């Protein structure tokens, strides 16, 4: 899967460990964030990202 960063990924982060939003070559959106402790189905996770990163993604997508 190819990822294109559209929001987040602060340049001050080390090892690409900041919350980030990507579009994919499959027509989906991928979110990188901090894991939230909650049970989810196998292969899924709940992640937390700052509201500002989500707003940045909406602007980048023209929403």
C-alpha positions in Angstrom: 0.0 0.0 0.0 1.3 3.4 -0.9 0.8 6.2 1.6 0.8 10.0 0.9 0.9 12.3 4.0 -1.8 14.9 4.0 -1.7 16.1 7.6 0.4 15.9 10.7 3.9 14.4 10.8 5.5 17.4 12.6 9.1 17.8 11.4 10.2 18.0 15.0 9.1 14.3 15.5 11.7 11.6 15.7 11.3 8.3 13.9 8.0 9.3 12.3 6.2 8.8 15.6 3.8 11.8 15.5 0.1 11.5 14.7 -0.3 11.7 10.9 -3.1 11.2 8.3 -2.4 9.7 4.9 -4.4 8.9 1.7 -3.7 5.5 0.2 -3.4 4.2 -3.4 -6.5 2.1 -2.5 -8.8 5.2 -2.1 -8.8 5.0 1.7 -7.5 7.2 4.5 -4.9 5.8 7.0 -4.4 7.3 10.4 -1.2 7.0 12.6 -1.8 7.9 16.2 -1.3 6.9 19.8 -3.0 3.6 20.8 -6.0 4.0 23.0 -6.6 1.1 25.5 -9.8 -0.5 24.2 -10.7 -3.9 23.0 -11.1 -4.1 19.2 -11.5 -6.9 16.7 -8.3 -8.6 15.6 -6.3 -6.5 13.1 -7.9 -3.2 14.3 -6.9 -0.5 16.7 -8.3 2.7 18.1 -5.9 5.6 17.9 -5.9 9.1 19.2 -4.8 12.1 17.1 -4.9 15.9 17.9 -8.0 17.7 16.6 -5.7 20.1 14.7 -4.3 17.2 12.6 -7.8 16.1 11.6 -8.7 19.7 10.6 -5.5 19.9 8.6 -6.5 16.7 6.8 -10.0 18.0 6.0 -8.5 21.2 4.5 -6.0 19.2 2.5 -8.8 17.1 1.0 -10.9 20.2 0.3 -13.7 19.3 2.7 
